[in-house]
Amino acid sequence: MKVIQLHKNETKLIERAAKQNREAQHVLYELHAPKMLSVCRYYIKDVYQSEEVMLNGFFKVFKYLKTYKHEGSFEGWIRRIMVREAISYLRQKKTIEFAVEDDYLDQGSENNINTNIEVAEIQQLIDSLPEGYRMVFVMYAIEGYKHNEIAELLKISEGTSKSQLFKARQMLQNKLKELNNNSYGTN
């Protein structure tokens, strides 16, 4: 059995792609496109628009590949570009709205909802959130951004970020309860 050094191979692939080698760029695209499409899809409901954003993101990846410093994961670097591209797209479409409320209560209420929910249903629940709630929720809960980073990227206050997350969680919990009640007939 031959052991393949993935990190070393990816580094060489990145170096070749940075020199405009189309074959290397294609391989990097094929490796990362599925995950990056799902990243874009978190922010943008429409699959076709998500694909467009992802393609624009990859254009920037290959344009700025020479600036990648091989610090941290390459996938993480691409992911940040995709998140910024999705936010930029939504700003251009002027679909981002944030409820201006800096005060929120993190009541920490944990609801144990017993439900067998599919990934597609979870995505639908996330899609049903208002734009501002969805962006903050995805950035915080899925992407792992901190509130100060979210505030900086979205040009909002940290309090607004926290408030949007709190409200998104509340809304998702209510929708999950509703799903749970409907599936067990306990309306």
C-alpha positions in Angstrom: 0.0 0.0 0.0 1.3 3.4 -1.0 0.9 6.3 1.4 0.0 9.6 -0.4 1.1 12.8 1.2 -2.0 14.9 0.5 -0.7 18.2 2.0 2.5 18.1 0.0 0.5 17.2 -3.2 -2.0 20.0 -2.6 0.9 22.5 -2.0 2.4 21.6 -5.4 -1.0 21.8 -7.0 -1.6 25.3 -5.5 1.8 26.4 -6.7 1.1 25.2 -10.2 -2.4 26.8 -10.2 -0.9 30.1 -9.0 1.3 30.0 -12.2 -2.0 29.9 -14.2 -1.7 26.2 -15.0 -5.3 25.5 -16.1 -5.1 21.8 -15.4 -4.1 22.4 -11.8 -6.8 25.1 -11.4 -9.3 22.6 -12.7 -8.2 19.9 -10.2 -8.4 22.4 -7.3 -11.9 23.5 -8.5 -13.1 19.9 -8.7 -11.7 19.2 -5.2 -13.3 22.2 -3.5 -16.4 23.2 -5.6 -18.9 20.9 -3.9 -18.1 22.2 -0.4 -17.9 25.8 -1.6 -21.3 25.5 -3.3 -22.8 24.4 0.0 -21.1 27.4 1.7 -22.7 29.7 -0.8 -26.0 27.9 -0.5 -26.1 28.6 3.2 -26.3 32.3 2.4 -28.3 32.3 -0.9 -31.5 30.4 -1.3 -31.5 30.0 -5.0 -29.2 27.2 -6.2 -28.4 28.9 -9.5 -27.5 32.2 -7.9 -25.4 30.2 -5.4 -23.5 28.6 -8.3 -22.9 32.0 -9.8 -21.5 33.3 -6.6 -19.3 30.3 -6.2 -17.9 30.7 -9.7 -17.2 34.3 -9.0 -15.5 33.3 -5.8 -13.3 30.8 -7.6 -12.4 33.5 -10.1 -11.1 35.5 -7.1 -9.4 32.4 -5.7 -7.4 31.9 -8.8 -6.8 35.6 -9.3 -5.4 36.0 -5.8 -3.8 32.6 -5.4 -0.3 34.1 -5.4 -1.2 35.9 -2.1 -2.0 32.6 -0.3 0.7 32.2 2.3 0.2 28.4 3.1 -0.7 29.3 6.6 -3.8 27.5 7.9 -5.9 25.3 5.7 -6.3 26.1 2.0 -10.0 25.1 2.2 -10.5 27.7 5.0 -8.9 30.4 2.8 -11.2 29.5 -0.1 -14.2 29.4 2.3 -13.5 32.9 3.6 -13.5 34.2 0.0 -16.8 32.4 -0.7 -18.4 33.9 2.4 -17.3 37.4 1.5 -18.5 36.8 -2.1 -21.9 35.7 -0.9 -22.2 38.8 1.4 -21.1 41.0 -1.4 -23.7 39.5 -3.7 -26.5 40.0 -1.2 -25.4 43.6 -0.6 -25.6 44.3 -4.3 -29.1 42.8 -4.4 -29.9 44.9 -1.4 -31.7 41.9 0.3 -29.9 42.1 3.6 -32.1 43.6 6.4 -31.2 43.7 10.0 -33.6 44.4 12.8 -31.9 47.3 14.7 -32.0 46.0 18.2 -28.8 45.9 20.2 -30.5 44.6 23.3 -31.2 40.9 23.5 -31.5 38.3 26.2 -29.6 35.1 25.9 -31.9 33.0 28.0 -30.1 29.8 27.2 -33.2 27.8 26.9 -32.4 24.4 25.7 -35.2 22.5 24.0 -34.8 18.8 23.5 -36.7 18.2 20.3 -36.9 14.6 19.3 -37.3 14.6 15.6 -35.8 12.7 12.6 -35.1 15.6 10.4 -33.4 15.4 7.0 -30.6 17.7 5.9 -32.8 19.1 3.1 -35.4 20.0 5.8 -32.8 21.7 7.9 -31.6 23.7 4.8 -35.3 24.7 4.2 -35.6 25.9 7.8 -32.5 28.0 7.5 -33.7 29.3 4.1 -37.0 30.4 5.7 -35.2 32.7 8.1 -35.1 36.4 7.2 -32.0 37.4 5.3 -30.2 39.1 8.3 -31.0 36.3 10.7 -29.9 33.7 8.3 -26.5 35.4 7.5 -25.6 35.9 11.2 -26.8 32.4 12.1 -24.8 30.7 9.3 -21.7 32.8 10.0 -21.8 32.1 13.8 -23.3 28.6 14.1 -21.9 27.0 10.9 -18.9 28.9 9.8 -17.6 29.6 13.4 -17.2 33.4 13.1 -17.2 35.4 16.3 -19.6 38.3 16.8 -16.9 40.9 16.4 -15.9 39.3 13.1 -19.5 39.1 11.9 -20.1 42.8 12.9 -17.0 43.9 10.9 -17.9 41.9 7.8 -21.5 42.9 7.8 -20.9 46.4 9.0 -23.2 46.1 12.0 -22.7 46.4 15.7 -21.8 43.3 17.8 -25.1 43.8 19.7 -27.0 43.6 16.5 -25.1 40.4 15.6 -26.0 38.9 18.9 -29.6 40.0 18.7 -29.9 38.5 15.1 -28.5 35.2 16.3 -30.8 35.0 19.3 -33.8 35.7 17.2 -32.7 33.2 14.5 -32.3 30.5 17.1 -35.7 31.3 18.6 -37.3 31.2 15.2 -35.6 27.9 14.3 -36.6 26.3 17.7 -40.2 27.3 17.1 -40.1 25.8 13.6 -38.5 22.6 14.9 -41.2 22.4 17.6 -43.9 22.8 14.9 -42.3 20.1 12.8 -42.0 17.8 15.8 -45.6 18.4 16.7 -46.8 17.8 13.2 -44.8 14.6 12.8 -46.1 13.2 16.0 -49.7 14.5 15.7 -49.6 16.5 18.9 -50.9 19.8 17.5 
